[in-house]
Amino acid sequence: MKEDVEKVLNGQKTATRRNGRYADIGEIMTLENVDFVVERVYRQTLGELTDEHANQEGYANVEEYKQSILAIHPGMPWLSHMKVWVHEFRQVQK
């Protein structure tokens, strides 16, 4: 999503949570010719999310993050026991 790419490029987004595992530690993703390295990959439940985690995603708090996800995925339940994959990354300094 364009909005997410912009958040990554300006340093607001340093992690992404998804239903599947999309990268391994050490993998490089390139967005608009800027490289980012995946530093951590782990599982987490939605109930474990904190405002700090929401900040990693580029949101002010968990509720803002939750509403964004539910808007993208209409009809998806937000279940505290639902597990997601977390991919944490940082920009590669050249």
Residue pairs with C-beta under 8 A, 6 or more apart in sequence:
1 72
4 13
4 16
4 58
5 31
5 32
7 13
7 58
8 14
8 31
8 36
8 89
9 31
9 32
9 34
11 91
12 58
13 56
13 57
13 58
14 56
14 88
14 89
14 90
15 53
15 56
15 57
15 86
15 87
15 88
15 89
16 57
16 86
16 87
16 89
17 44
17 53
17 57
17 84
17 85
17 86
17 87
18 84
18 85
18 87
19 84
19 85
20 85
21 41
21 85
21 87
22 85
22 87
23 29
23 38
23 41
23 87
24 38
24 41
25 38
25 39
25 40
25 41
26 37
26 38
27 37
27 38
28 35
28 36
28 37
28 38
28 92
29 35
29 36
29 38
29 89
30 36
34 91
35 91
35 92
35 94
36 89
36 90
36 91
36 92
37 89
37 90
37 92
38 87
38 88
38 89
39 88
39 89
39 90
40 86
40 87
40 88
41 85
41 86
41 87
41 88
42 85
42 86
43 83
43 84
43 85
43 86
44 53
44 83
44 84
44 86
45 80
45 81
45 82
45 83
45 84
46 78
46 79
46 80
46 81
46 82
46 84
47 80
47 81
49 62
49 65
50 62
51 60
51 61
51 62
53 62
53 65
53 86
54 60
54 61
54 62
54 64
54 65
56 88
57 65
59 65
59 68
66 78
69 76
69 78
70 76
70 78
